[in-house]
Structures are given as structure tokens and as C-alpha cells.
Amino acid sequence: METATSYLGFRLPHPFMAGASPLGWHLDTVKRLEDAGCAAVVLHSLFEEQVTLAAGGRIRHMDPLNEEFAGALAHFPSAGDYPLGPDEYARHVSRVKQAVKIPVIGSLNGTTAQSWLAFSRIIEQAGADALELNLYEVVTDVTVPGSHIEHQLVDVVKELKRVLKIPIAVKLSPFFAAFGNVAKQLDGAGADGLVMFNRFYQPDIDIKTMRPSPKVELSTSAELLLRLRWLAILHGRVRPSLAVTGGVATWDDGIKALLAGADAVQMVSALLRHGPAYVSAMRHGLEQWMEWHKLTRLDEVRGRASLKQTADPAAFERANYIRALQSWRS
Ligand SMILES: Cc1cc2nc3c(=O)[nH]c(=O)nc-3n(C[C@H](O)[C@H](O)[C@H](O)COP(=O)(O)O)c2cc1C
């Protein structure tokens, strides 16, 4: 049975890998992931805010010592709250790389195409096999049009492609009017992979304190459907590899992501819940399912439920929407 796949140009024995998270904080955990059969690992992110704070004492151009910005900056963690500072992060990449054989993907997390991106070279020099760029942003400025944000994304990727030799994956939000076109633009900018999608940690409101109450909940399979839809739409239509992140809780979820068109399946919540050994359960689940369906190669699985062969995917999506509404019976 052949479960090998290719992601960012790496040949992986199977598609299941660890996504960016605290699983990357400690060398021992990364080694445990490798021992458990994880195909690759994305380390936790180094944040733009950490780099600009360490380099110039500022966060988003604001000086934390200036009282004028105290309110705006009060919500950011202080430098010591992050598991690793920028230089330590580079040393960590290097140590991890020396200790494991699986591809090690560094992660930068920010929103602008500015000087902090120079740090990507340091991560590359530290030995990272690839870089995942997480462009998490909630655009709250009501005067900024979507096209401006799209240009910004594309510029960051072009800039990074100019300076880096290692492959770049871009981890994105689905909240664009035309996500497919954003994917196409990133393809044109040279992105080697698209990672779909960021989860938005939307704070709830505590009615006792009447204040927002942010907390990280681990995901469930319910979050997968949005990802399946966009994997299915993009499979075969863009050149970058496609990875899913968000809502892969069981092997069935992993199989669905592959059927929709994923080249790689990233997991975080499931590994935090069940531990690294869950990777081999995922692989085993996939193999058993392939055997049951008499499928011998992953190529026969990947994208089988995508819209690649659909002449008019928009009409298909619209038809599904109407049919779903009409199928309701009380
Ligand atoms: C505790 C925790 C820490 C995370 N840290 C990062 C991070 O540093 N960088 C990043 O890009 N994503 C981070 N994520 C998001 C995950 O990489 C992933 O995209 C998300 O959890 C959805 O995948 P899942 O459903 O498999 O958990 C984090 C998630 C969790 C739960």
C-alpha cells in the first residue's frame, strides 16, 4: 500500500503531520512526534511583534514605554511570556534540525512586509527545511478595502520568495470575497504551499464582568467542512501544495481532507488531546480504509471528491446550497 505524498517538494511517507503549536516548543516533544511516525513538523510561530520588540523596542510601531500606547499594547504578551525569543527560536530550529530526520518547518506569524521578515533568512540559515508564513489578521479598519489586504499578502510572499531558497507555505484565513482568486495570486507570487485555514479565536463575552473572555478551545470535526469545500475547489486549479489545518479530529476527517484534495494533513488539537501516537492511528485508519476500498496508492484517493472534473464549480456550489435548504423536513 502506497500512502506517500508530496508536500512543498518533500516526499513524505504519509500525509499526517503536526501543525504549528506548543508541540514544537520542546525538542523532546518533536522527537516523540518523529518516533510516533509524524511525517513532518511545523514549529510554533515566531511573531512579528516579538521580532520588532526585540529589534527596535516597538510593537506595531508603538513604543511600550510611551503612555499614549499603554492601552493598545496592554493586551500583548511581554517578551518573557513567549516560550522562545527570536534568537532562541533560531537556535531551537537548529537544535531540532540536528536531532530529527523529518522535515522541520519554521513558522513566522505577522501581517506586514517589513523588516521583521529579514528574520526568515535567519530561520533558513538555522536549517529549517521550509517556512510557514501565517498571515493572521483581523482587519478592523473600515476604510481598508479587501484589495489592499490582498496586495499586502502577495507582496509579503514575493518579498520572501526573493530572499529565501527554502519553500514557503502560506497559512491563511478563508475570509476573502473571492478566496480562490487570492489562492491564485499567491500561486503567481511563488507560494509553494497553502495551509487552510487559520482558526479565529473569537473571544466570547463574560456576562458577569461584561468583558470579552478570550480562550483557546481545541477544535472538533465540525470545523472541517469549510476546509473540505475550499480544498475541493482549489485541487487541480492552483500549483502550490495544499495542506489542511483545522478540524481533523479522526482518521475519517483525514480521509475526507485527502478526498477533497489535500496533499498534507496538519493536526494540532487531536495531537494535544491524544498525544503523538495518534499520528500512527491516523495512518493505520487510512490504510485500513484504502484496503477496504481496494485502493493501493494515495493518488487514487487525493482529490477524488474535488470539483476538478466539474465544469462549473460555482453552479455546483449553488445547486448544493439550494438542495440542502430544500432537503429540510420538520
Ligand atoms: C495551543 C495552540 C497554539 C497554537 N500556536 C500556533 C502558532 O504558534 N502558530 C500558528 O500558525 N498556529 C498556531 N496554532 C493553530 C494551529 O496550528 C492550527 O492551525 C489550529 O489549531 C487548527 O488545527 P486543529 O484543528 O488541528 O487544532 C495553535 C493552536 C493551538 C491550539
The ligand as an ORCA input file, in Angstrom:
! r2SCAN-3c Opt
* xyz 0 1
  C      -2.467     25.998     21.857
  C      -2.321     26.308     20.389
  C      -1.228     27.045     19.950
  C      -1.097     27.368     18.597
  N       0.005     28.065     18.162
  C       0.110     28.381     16.848
  C       1.242     29.090     16.364
  O       2.190     29.402     17.091
  N       1.264     29.410     15.040
  C       0.264     29.065     14.181
  O       0.359     29.351     12.989
  N      -0.801     28.356     14.609
  C      -0.896     28.023     15.907
  N      -1.984     27.324     16.334
  C      -3.017     26.938     15.363
  C      -2.782     25.519     14.855
  O      -1.584     25.418     14.110
  C      -3.914     25.028     13.971
  O      -3.981     25.797     12.779
  C      -5.279     25.080     14.636
  O      -5.217     24.592     15.962
  C      -6.301     24.254     13.853
  O      -5.900     22.929     13.757
  P      -6.541     21.759     14.691
  O      -7.991     21.762     14.437
  O      -5.841     20.512     14.240
  O      -6.227     22.132     16.118
  C      -2.102     26.969     17.671
  C      -3.188     26.212     18.138
  C      -3.296     25.874     19.464
  C      -4.476     25.046     19.909
*
